[in-house]
């Protein structure tokens, strides 16, 4: 398998929206992340390697991500093709 690249991101927001399909009571939650910039020696080290970046994810569960919390994100190739 290929190399793993690790990023450290901070959750900026989680927005609840009506799901585009499913029951009337179904919602999805969109979490937005940006690269960490400061707050610890580790964050400054990550910032030196990845000064900017953003990720947007949607999920059907409200409790996956919390605004203001840092998360590690690992990128691993799905295949070696």
C-alpha positions as CSV (number, residue, x, y, z in Angstrom):
1,X,0.0,0.0,0.0
2,X,1.1,3.6,-0.6
3,X,2.3,6.2,1.8
4,X,-0.1,7.7,4.4
5,X,-0.3,11.5,4.6
6,X,-1.6,12.9,7.9
7,X,-3.2,16.3,8.2
8,X,-4.5,18.0,11.4
9,X,-7.7,19.9,10.9
10,X,-10.0,21.9,13.2
11,X,-13.8,21.6,12.8
12,X,-15.0,25.1,12.1
13,X,-18.8,24.4,12.0
14,X,-21.5,21.7,11.8
15,X,-24.7,22.7,9.9
16,X,-27.9,20.8,10.1
17,X,-30.0,20.7,6.9
18,X,-33.0,18.8,5.6
19,X,-31.9,15.6,3.9
20,X,-32.5,15.6,0.1
21,X,-34.1,12.2,0.3
22,X,-35.7,10.0,2.9
23,X,-38.4,10.7,5.5
24,X,-39.6,14.2,6.4
25,X,-37.7,14.1,9.7
26,X,-34.4,13.1,8.1
27,X,-31.5,15.5,8.3
28,X,-27.9,15.6,7.3
29,X,-25.0,17.4,9.0
30,X,-22.3,19.2,7.1
31,X,-19.0,19.6,8.9
32,X,-16.4,22.1,7.6
33,X,-12.8,21.8,8.6
34,X,-9.7,23.9,8.0
35,X,-6.0,23.2,8.6
36,X,-4.7,24.0,12.1
37,X,-2.5,27.1,12.4
38,X,-1.6,27.6,16.0
39,X,-2.5,26.7,19.6
40,X,0.3,24.1,20.3
41,X,3.8,23.2,19.1
42,X,2.3,20.3,17.2
43,X,-0.3,22.5,15.5
44,X,2.5,24.9,14.4
45,X,4.5,21.9,13.1
46,X,1.5,20.8,11.0
47,X,0.9,24.4,9.9
48,X,4.6,24.6,8.6
49,X,3.9,21.5,6.4
50,X,0.3,22.3,5.4
51,X,-0.3,26.1,5.7
52,X,-3.8,25.9,4.3
53,X,-6.6,23.5,3.4
54,X,-10.2,22.7,3.8
55,X,-12.5,19.7,4.0
56,X,-16.3,19.6,3.9
57,X,-18.1,16.3,4.9
58,X,-21.7,15.4,5.2
59,X,-23.0,12.8,7.6
60,X,-26.4,11.5,8.7
61,X,-25.4,11.6,12.4
62,X,-25.2,14.8,14.5
63,X,-22.6,13.6,16.9
64,X,-19.6,12.9,14.7
65,X,-17.8,16.2,14.9
66,X,-17.7,19.2,17.3
67,X,-16.8,22.8,16.3
68,X,-13.5,23.9,17.8
69,X,-12.1,20.4,18.1
70,X,-8.9,19.3,16.3
71,X,-9.0,16.1,14.2
72,X,-6.3,14.0,12.5
73,X,-7.2,13.1,8.9
74,X,-5.2,10.3,7.3
75,X,-5.1,10.1,3.5
76,X,-4.3,6.6,2.2
77,X,-4.6,5.5,-1.4
78,X,-7.6,3.2,-1.9
79,X,-5.6,1.2,-4.5
80,X,-2.1,1.2,-6.0
81,X,-3.4,1.5,-9.6
